Amino acid sequence: MEVVIDNFKPKITRPFKRKNEYWVKLITEDGEYIMKFKSPLEAEDAIYGMLDDLQVYGGKVKLKLREGNVIEKIEVLELYKPSAKELLDEYFND
């Protein structure tokens, strides 16, 4: 099943071992999703790579899911990354 989520800004758990795999949970307002990895290094790479940007900024993603909300493939369609000017304006106006 493929799902497109417009405002995907997950909270991400640390990798934990389960059934000889390393799982990472992505927790959103809509529910929880799971990503599975073969090693803790792969999981850490994903967390501090693409998933880090989604956690900080959010974005529009296309998820290919299987049973149990397990993510088989994640495709970032758009990353809502503000410009430096927007960040400064927001900082000084608050």
C-alpha positions in Angstrom: 0.0 0.0 0.0 1.3 3.5 -0.9 0.4 6.5 1.2 1.3 10.2 0.6 1.5 12.3 3.8 1.7 16.0 3.4 3.0 17.1 6.8 5.3 14.2 7.9 7.3 15.3 10.9 8.0 12.2 13.0 9.6 11.8 16.3 12.2 9.1 15.9 13.2 6.5 18.5 16.6 5.1 19.0 17.2 1.8 17.2 16.3 -1.3 19.3 17.0 -4.9 18.5 14.1 -7.2 17.7 14.2 -10.6 16.0 17.8 -10.1 14.8 16.9 -6.8 13.2 17.2 -3.2 14.4 13.9 -1.3 14.5 13.3 2.4 14.5 9.8 3.8 15.3 8.6 7.0 13.6 5.9 8.5 15.7 3.5 11.0 14.1 0.1 12.5 14.9 -1.4 9.9 12.6 0.2 6.9 14.3 3.4 4.9 14.5 5.5 3.6 11.6 8.4 1.1 11.8 11.6 0.9 9.8 13.7 -2.2 9.9 17.5 -2.4 9.4 20.0 -5.3 9.3 22.6 -3.5 11.5 22.7 -0.7 14.1 25.0 1.2 11.8 22.4 1.3 9.0 19.8 2.5 11.4 22.0 5.2 12.8 22.9 6.3 9.2 19.1 6.6 8.4 18.4 8.5 11.6 21.2 11.1 11.2 20.7 11.3 7.4 17.4 11.7 5.7 15.2 11.1 8.8 17.0 13.9 10.8 15.8 16.5 8.2 12.3 15.2 8.4 12.3 15.2 12.2 13.5 18.8 12.3 11.7 20.4 9.3 9.0 18.0 8.2 8.0 17.4 4.6 5.8 15.6 2.1 6.6 11.9 1.7 5.4 8.9 -0.1 5.5 5.7 2.0 5.2 2.2 0.7 3.8 0.2 3.6 3.2 -3.4 4.4 1.2 -4.9 7.2 1.8 -3.5 10.6 2.8 0.0 9.3 6.2 -1.3 8.4 7.9 1.1 5.9 9.4 -0.7 2.9 10.3 2.4 1.0 10.2 6.1 1.9 10.5 8.8 -0.7 10.8 12.4 0.2 8.7 14.4 -2.3 9.3 17.8 -0.7 11.3 19.0 2.4 9.9 22.0 4.2 13.2 23.5 4.9 13.0 27.3 5.6 15.5 29.7 4.3 18.0 31.4 6.6 16.1 34.7 6.2 12.9 33.0 7.3 14.6 31.5 10.3 16.1 34.8 11.3 12.8 36.7 10.9 11.1 34.1 13.0 13.8 34.2 15.7 13.8 38.0 16.0 10.0 38.4 15.8 9.2 36.0 18.6 
